[in-house]
Amino acid sequence: MSSFFSRSPRGCRSFSSGKDLLFESNKYLTELLKSGRIEDARKLFGEMPHRDEVTWNAMIAGYGNSGRLVDARKLFDEAPKRSAITWSSLVSGYCKMGCEVESFKLIYEMQLDGFKPRHFTLGGVLRMCSIKGLISRGKQIHGYAVKTRLDMDHFVVTGLIDVYAKCLCIAEAEDLFESMPRDRNHVTWTAMITGYSQNGDADGAMRCFRGMRAEGIEANQYTFPGVLVACAAVSDIRYGVQVHSCVVRGGFEANVFVQSALIDMYTKCGDLSSAWRVVEAMEVDDLISCNAMIVGCVRQGCPEQALALFRMMHQKSMKLDEFTFPSVLNSVALMKGVNTGKITHSLVVKSGFEGYTLVSNALIDMYAKQNNFDPALRLFDDLVEKDVISWTSLITGCAHNSLYESSLKLFCRMRRDGMASDRVLASTVMSSCAELALLDLGQQAHANCVKFGLDDSPSVDNSLLSFYAHCGCLENAKRVFDSMRTRNVVSWTALIVGYAQNGEGIKSLQLYDEMRAAGVEPDYITFIGLLFACNHSGLAEQGQCHFESMVRDHGIRPGHDHYACMIDLLGRSGRFNEAEKLLSEMEFEPDSTMWKSLLSACRKHGNLDLAKKAAAALIELEPQDPVAYVLLSNMYSAAGKWEEAALTRSSMKVKGVVKEPGRSWVEMNGRVHAFTSDDRNHLEAGAIYSKVDEVLMLIKEAGYVPDMSFALHDINEEGKTHGLAYHSEKLALAFCLLKLTEGAPVRIYKNVRVCGDCHSAMRFASLVYQRHIVLRDSNRFHHFKGGVCSCNDYW
């Protein structure tokens, strides 16, 4: 830079006095500092023949704002004269760099030097407290402001409101806001609106925005994002559209932050069309807005649109960033596009973003959800620093592909590595424990959630609720439900389904009435739970009413699952004509689940003719599924048609269809003990079989009679009785009676439907041994107490 003082008269005007020269020098120095030309400013500072307080303060502030704190402190120490502004310039620099300890030490030294921190000093300190979440320091400043009567200064109060709001102390922020004089400016209103929004009080943010408008204060580009986030949080699109109108009238529709907030609001409210219009109206292609649109498309389950936008961005050679790729990779994962995933991964590498943890985590998540674990594990192992999202991506990927055991093993490995869980991971772990019915491990995970404060989230609470319901612990599930501060439709539905699965159909329907009284609208899954409850409680009329109300009252179109429930409901009730009529009237072709439901109902009522039709349709749809062959063979055997049964089993063998063997298992002391029918492999087989014989003897004395219709082989009566005696659930029961303490509940899990004979045996065993026996089969829970089952022998 040529010297400011050596310029020719043509380059600058002549100065009439040294005072004018100093003024112009300070002005030029300030311009250099504002433009970031620190070295040029330092050179000018060194060449100035005269310097005043403004000169020193400007240079100290310039060093501080650019992060050169050592130079700022050195210059401060050299300053011939210090004022409150000099001190504030230095404090401001340290605050801007987040140096908490040094900043407060300087404030202390400033007071020792005889200068009281003024509003401009406190402003910088409060900004630091807000950014770093330093609530105690913020309260110290608040105390000082009250003591020095700065608590009515707009600048200070706005800073305090911002600190309290960002530190989740919205009540304190609200008190400060309400205590202010009525001449609040747009900065104060914006701080309060943003505070409400950040604290999850969407109604408060929208109410505050209305108040701001009522007082005639105009919003700006900093105000609109806060209120739009609030609209998005409660899906209030009508209010959002009104805010959009204010944006247009105020001329802020071209601001990138406002655009991205509008896109976020529209997508979260499910209005992708309006979001696209915002994107298309952009005068300049903006990365932030495009990223927001991609996220919105993914959130609304439209990965194709997200990828289309990404391709357009790539074709226009828009500069992508580390926030673009994660959402794009999420889209690829949703679409199961293996080749697209590999191409996107190549682009990540080419763009140089593979080293970013955020992008690597998204790659792990994509490959894991595609059930492609080799590259997922390779990326995971290559990570220098694994954060909780890295672990979550891999663990949730396993759970997503039904690899629940693997997901839990990874979780245990993560805990051994000292990594703390988060809410997303806690929900996944609870879901995996629920699927495997691992009550002990799930309870340990629940304790972990409580220990680390993760049980205050609706998603975690819903997972806990579902876990306990899936394990047959309805009292615990209800306790979680009652303790929830916020209950959404998922919460209500989880308990409705839980009651239904555990044979409490009447309670399911009562809970549904409570849900409607609470103003919560049912969804697609809620009606599956209701129909399941009616189905397994024999409530055909109520089931029919709820099925019809789906479209009529709630605008929910019945899907395959609802029709399958209705066909099962009608079939179990013996109303086969109505079931066949419903099958023929559907808008889509019956799927395998519907035919299985009908075939199962035929098995219950012995309708062999319709069973043949259902089995033939099922075999055509799923020729390698053993269900049709097994059920039909069992029906032939029960009807004494041994030749037809043998032919069905022979056909199954010729086609290479393998029946999954019936297994029962129990969890005890952290170990799982599994049994199959007539299993002699357990280390304590001798004691188990002796206990089975004892159980059978005692329950026969109580009135149990073996049900020979479930002995499905053409052998003599003694052989049939022996075949029924050692079914896997009876072996599991005997093992539990040997090992559990007196009166402890027995929990048995089974991979196929429990047979009628074992069901009867469990009823009598609960009476004889005075035990609560919980048996979960492939369809539902059976709670046996005092000789009665929760299903009332209707299952």
C-alpha positions, 0 to 999 in steps of 0.5 A: 500500500502506498503511504496515505501521507505520500499521496499527491494532492490529486489523490487527496485533498489538502488539509487545512490543519493537523486536526483535519489530517487526523480525522481523515487518517482515522476515517481511512484506518476504520475503512481498512479495518472494516474491509479486513485489511489489517496489515495495511491498517497497521502500516497506516497506524505506524506512519501516522504522525499524530494519534488520538484515542480514536486511533488507538481504540480502532486499531485495538478493536480491529486486532480483536475482531480479526482474532489477533488477541495477542497483538490487541493486548500488546497495543492496549498495553502500549496505549498512552491513555485508556478510556471505557471504550478502549477497555470495551474494544479489547473485551469485545475482541476476547468475547468474539473469540469465545474466551470466557475466562479472559473476558471476565478477567478483563471486566474485573481489571477494567473496574479496578482501573476505574472504568465501569462497563457500559452498555456497549461493553455488556453487549459483547459479553452477552453475545458470547454468553448467548452463543456458548450457553453461559447461563451463570455468567449471563446472570452475573451480567444481569445482576451487574446491569440491575446494580448499575441501572443498565437493566432498562437499556434496550441494548442490554435487555435485548442481549439478556433476553437472547441469553435467557432464551438460548439457555432455555430459560424462556420464562426469565426472558419473557419477564424481561421482555414484559418489563420493558417500556412500550417502545421496544424495537424490532431487535428486541421483538426478534430476540423474543420471537426467536427465543420462543421458537428455539424453546419449542413454544411455537404458539408463543412465537406466533403470538409475539409476532402478532404483537409486534405487528400490532405495535407497528414494528416492521419485521426484517430478515432476522425476524421472519425465520424465527416465526416461520420455524414456529409455523413449521413446528406445529404445521400451521400452514395458514399462519405460515402463508400469512407470514409469507405475505408479510415477507413479500410486502416487506421485500425480503423474498430474495433473502437466502435465510428467509427463502430457506425458512419458507422452504422448510416451513412449506415442506414440514407442512406437507406443501411441496408445491409451494416450496418448489415455487419458492425455489423456482422464484429464486433470482440466484441459485442459492445453495442454502435454499436448495439444501433446505428443499432437498431436506424437505423432499426427504422428510416428506418421503419424496426421494425422487424429487430430492435427487432430481434437484441434486442432479439439477444443482450438479448440472448447473455446477453449483458449489456443493457443501458438506450439508448437501450430501447427507440429505442426498444420501438419505434419498438414495437409502430410501430408494434402495438405489445401490448403483445410485449410491455408488455413483453418489459416493464417487462424487463425494470422494471427487468433491473432497467431502469423504473426510467430513464426519457428517458425510461419512456418517450419511454414507455409513447410514446409506450402505447399512440401510441398503443391507450392504454392510461391507462398505459401511463397516469399512467406512466406519472403521476408517473414521478417525473419530467416531461420534454417536451419529457414526454408531447410530448410523450403523446400529439403526442400519442393522435394525432397519434390516431386521438384524436386531441381534447385530444391532444390540451387539454393536450397541454393547460394543459402543458402550464398552468404548465409552460412547454415550447414547443419544435419543435416536439410538435409545429408541432403536435399541429399545425397538430391537429389544422389543423385537427379540423380547429381551426384557432384561436387556431392555430394562437395562437400556431403560435404566441407561435412558433414565441415567442420562436423561434420555427419557424425556423425549416422545420418541424414546417414551414411545419406544419404551412403551412399545417395548414393554407392550411387546414383552407382555408387561402391560403395567409397565407400558401403562406407567410409561404412558401415564408419565409422558408429558406429551402424547402424540398419536404414536403414543396412543396407538402403541398402547392401543396395539399393546392392549390388543396384542395382550388380549385386552381388546376391550381396553384398546377400544376404551383407550381409543375413545379416550384418545378421541376425547383428548382431541388426537386424530387416529392414523393408518396404524391406529386402525390396524390396532383397533381392528386387531383388538376387535379380531382377537376379542371376537368383536365383529360388529365393533370391528365393522364399525371402525372399518367403515369409519376410516373413510367416512369419518377420518378420510383414511383409505384402508390398506392391505393390513386393514383388509387382512384384519377384516378378513381374519375377523370375519373368518374367525367369526365364521362369516365366510361369505362376508369374508369372500365378498370383501375379498372380491370387492377390494380395489386391489388383488388379495395378497398373501397375508389375506389368504393366510388370514382366511386359511387360518380361519378355515383351520379354526372352523374346519372349513376344508373346501374354502381352505383348499381354495385359499391354500391354492391362491397362497401357494401361487403367490408364495410357492416357497412359503410353508404356511399353506402346506402346513395348515392344509396338511394339519386340517387333513390330519385333524379330519382323519384324511391321512392320505391327503395330509401325506400327499400335501407334505410330500408335495412340500418336500418335492418342491423343496419347501422347508417348514421352520421348526417350532421353537420356544425360548426363555430369557434367564440371567442374561442367557437365552435358553431355546427348545424344540419339540422333543428336544433332548439337547439341553444340558439339564434335559433329564431334570426338564423331562422329569418336570414335564411329567410332573406337570402333566400328572398334576394338571391332569388331576386338575382336569386337563385332557390332551387334545388329540386333534393337535396330534397330527400323525397317523399313530396310536393314542399312546403315540399321540399323547407322547407327541403332545407331551413334549412340545417346545413350550411345555419344555420351556415351562418345565425349565422355568418352574425348575429355575425361577423363584416361587411365585415369579412370573413365567415368560415364554416366547414362541416363533409359531402359533401355540397349539390348542393342546399347549394352550389348554395345558398352560391354563391348567398349569397357571392354576396348579402352580399359582403362576402368571404365565406369559406366552407370546406366540407369532400372533399375540400374547397369552396371559394365563392366571388362575386357570384363565387366559386373557384371550378367553380361548378365542385366538 
